[in-house]
Amino acid sequence: MDEKRLYILAVLLLGLVTVPFSVEAQQKDAFKKEHFINNTDTLHYRVLFPNNFSEKKEYPLVLFLHGAGERGNNNESQLIHGSDIFLNSRENFPAIVVFPQAQKTIIGQM
């Protein structure tokens, strides 16, 4: 394979690899990062608002609770499972969806 063909193949493969990550990043941006602080405790959470959100309208509130594998403090892992369902249904089912993230705890330390 000559150098020009190898270069073209590399560019095409790089494009295929980077497209899903850029789409994923754009989807995560739809979920507004927030946190609630009470004394020394911090609760990270994400909020997804309906398309064309208006403060003058009322919307249902959905609280999405993740599984044990999504615990942490990066304010992203809680979006791994289920967030795409809410993102893709914003047009047909407008709601405010909150994704809190539980912190990882060591057993015996609370």
C-alpha positions as CSV (number, residue, x, y, z in Angstrom):
1,M,0.0,0.0,0.0
2,D,1.5,3.3,-1.0
3,E,1.9,6.2,1.4
4,K,-1.0,8.3,0.0
5,R,-3.5,5.4,0.4
6,L,-2.3,4.7,3.9
7,Y,-2.7,8.4,4.8
8,I,-6.3,8.4,3.4
9,L,-7.1,5.2,5.3
10,A,-5.8,6.7,8.5
11,V,-7.8,9.8,8.1
12,L,-11.0,7.9,7.4
13,L,-10.5,5.6,10.4
14,L,-9.7,8.5,12.7
15,G,-13.0,10.2,11.5
16,L,-14.9,7.0,12.4
17,V,-13.4,6.8,15.8
18,T,-13.9,10.5,16.7
19,V,-17.5,11.0,15.5
20,P,-19.1,8.9,18.3
21,F,-17.1,10.7,21.0
22,S,-18.0,14.2,19.7
23,V,-21.7,13.2,19.5
24,E,-21.5,11.9,23.1
25,A,-19.9,15.1,24.3
26,Q,-22.6,17.2,22.7
27,Q,-25.3,15.0,24.3
28,K,-23.7,15.4,27.8
29,D,-23.7,19.2,27.2
30,A,-27.5,19.0,27.1
31,F,-27.5,18.0,30.8
32,K,-26.8,21.1,32.9
33,K,-24.1,20.5,35.6
34,E,-25.2,21.5,39.1
35,H,-24.3,20.8,42.7
36,F,-26.0,21.2,46.0
37,I,-23.8,22.0,49.1
38,N,-24.9,21.5,52.7
39,N,-22.2,22.1,55.3
40,T,-19.4,19.7,54.1
41,D,-21.6,17.5,51.9
42,T,-21.9,18.0,48.2
43,L,-24.4,16.4,45.9
44,H,-23.6,16.6,42.2
45,Y,-26.5,16.3,39.8
46,R,-27.4,17.0,36.2
47,V,-30.6,18.6,34.9
48,L,-32.2,18.1,31.5
49,F,-34.8,20.7,30.5
50,P,-37.4,20.2,27.8
51,N,-36.8,21.6,24.3
52,N,-38.1,25.2,24.2
53,F,-38.2,25.4,28.0
54,S,-40.3,28.2,29.4
55,E,-40.4,29.3,33.1
56,K,-44.1,30.2,32.5
57,K,-45.1,26.6,31.8
58,E,-45.4,23.7,34.2
59,Y,-43.6,20.5,33.5
60,P,-43.5,17.1,35.2
61,L,-40.4,16.4,37.3
62,V,-38.6,13.1,36.8
63,L,-35.9,12.0,39.3
64,F,-33.6,9.4,37.8
65,L,-31.7,7.2,40.3
66,H,-28.7,5.4,38.9
67,G,-27.2,2.1,39.9
68,A,-24.2,1.4,42.1
69,G,-21.8,1.4,39.2
70,E,-22.4,5.0,38.4
71,R,-21.5,6.4,41.9
72,G,-18.7,8.9,42.1
73,N,-18.1,12.6,42.1
74,N,-17.4,13.3,38.4
75,N,-21.0,14.4,37.7
76,E,-21.0,12.3,34.6
77,S,-21.2,8.6,35.4
78,Q,-24.9,8.9,36.4
79,L,-25.6,9.6,32.7
80,I,-24.2,6.3,31.4
81,H,-27.5,4.4,31.6
82,G,-30.9,5.9,30.7
83,S,-30.0,9.5,29.9
84,D,-30.2,8.9,26.2
85,I,-33.8,7.8,26.6
86,F,-34.8,11.1,28.1
87,L,-32.7,13.1,25.7
88,N,-34.3,11.5,22.7
89,S,-37.8,11.8,24.0
90,R,-37.7,15.5,25.0
91,E,-39.9,16.6,22.1
92,N,-42.7,14.1,22.7
93,F,-42.5,14.0,26.5
94,P,-41.4,17.3,27.9
95,A,-40.2,17.1,31.5
96,I,-37.5,18.3,33.8
97,V,-35.3,15.4,34.5
98,V,-32.8,15.4,37.4
99,F,-29.9,12.9,37.6
100,P,-28.3,13.1,41.1
101,Q,-25.0,11.2,41.6
102,A,-24.4,9.3,44.8
103,Q,-20.8,9.5,46.1
104,K,-18.7,6.3,46.4
105,T,-18.5,5.4,50.0
106,I,-16.1,3.0,51.8
107,I,-18.0,0.5,53.9
108,G,-17.7,1.5,57.5
109,Q,-17.1,5.1,56.8
110,M,-20.1,7.3,56.7
